Amino acid sequence: MFDSIGWFEILVIVVAGLFILGPERLPSAAAWVGRTIRQVREYATGARDQLKQEMGPEFEQLRKPLEDLRELRNFDPKRAITKHLWDDEPSEKPNGYPTTAPRPQPQPAERPLERGERPPYDPDAT
């Protein structure tokens, strides 16, 4: 729940609450907020369980695209590119295209030059 709120923001809220409510009413207000958050969580859990019970196996089909969207929110392009470029085994995507580029075939090793043999000369390269 507090993924997007840091400790500094929580400290600012507590200090503001201390000034607004005063030290005598702040503990009871914090207890009320805690009870309210707990009650909302219980309602959400109950609604999810009821939905899962009524929908049955279709609930998982609905949940899968939502999890995919959640993964897109945490998408790191650098990590994805690195993974796909350096992945050892190309795996197939559902659409049939490989996820990695095919690896080039190793070139045969060139033989060392014999004594007195001239190296190959490429006039286009000079």
MODELLER restraints for C-alpha pairs under 7 A, 6 or more apart:
rsr = mdl.restraints
at = mdl.atoms
rsr.add(forms.Gaussian(group=physical.xy_distance, feature=features.Distance(at['CA:17:A'], at['CA:26:A']), mean=6.69, stdev=0.5))
rsr.add(forms.Gaussian(group=physical.xy_distance, feature=features.Distance(at['CA:18:A'], at['CA:26:A']), mean=6.22, stdev=0.5))
rsr.add(forms.Gaussian(group=physical.xy_distance, feature=features.Distance(at['CA:52:A'], at['CA:59:A']), mean=5.64, stdev=0.5))
rsr.add(forms.Gaussian(group=physical.xy_distance, feature=features.Distance(at['CA:84:A'], at['CA:99:A']), mean=6.53, stdev=0.5))
rsr.add(forms.Gaussian(group=physical.xy_distance, feature=features.Distance(at['CA:84:A'], at['CA:100:A']), mean=5.51, stdev=0.5))
rsr.add(forms.Gaussian(group=physical.xy_distance, feature=features.Distance(at['CA:85:A'], at['CA:100:A']), mean=6.23, stdev=0.5))
rsr.add(forms.Gaussian(group=physical.xy_distance, feature=features.Distance(at['CA:90:A'], at['CA:98:A']), mean=6.00, stdev=0.5))
rsr.add(forms.Gaussian(group=physical.xy_distance, feature=features.Distance(at['CA:90:A'], at['CA:99:A']), mean=5.88, stdev=0.5))
rsr.add(forms.Gaussian(group=physical.xy_distance, feature=features.Distance(at['CA:90:A'], at['CA:100:A']), mean=5.22, stdev=0.5))
rsr.add(forms.Gaussian(group=physical.xy_distance, feature=features.Distance(at['CA:91:A'], at['CA:98:A']), mean=5.86, stdev=0.5))
rsr.add(forms.Gaussian(group=physical.xy_distance, feature=features.Distance(at['CA:91:A'], at['CA:99:A']), mean=5.83, stdev=0.5))
rsr.add(forms.Gaussian(group=physical.xy_distance, feature=features.Distance(at['CA:92:A'], at['CA:98:A']), mean=4.72, stdev=0.5))
rsr.add(forms.Gaussian(group=physical.xy_distance, feature=features.Distance(at['CA:92:A'], at['CA:99:A']), mean=6.14, stdev=0.5))
rsr.add(forms.Gaussian(group=physical.xy_distance, feature=features.Distance(at['CA:93:A'], at['CA:99:A']), mean=6.40, stdev=0.5))
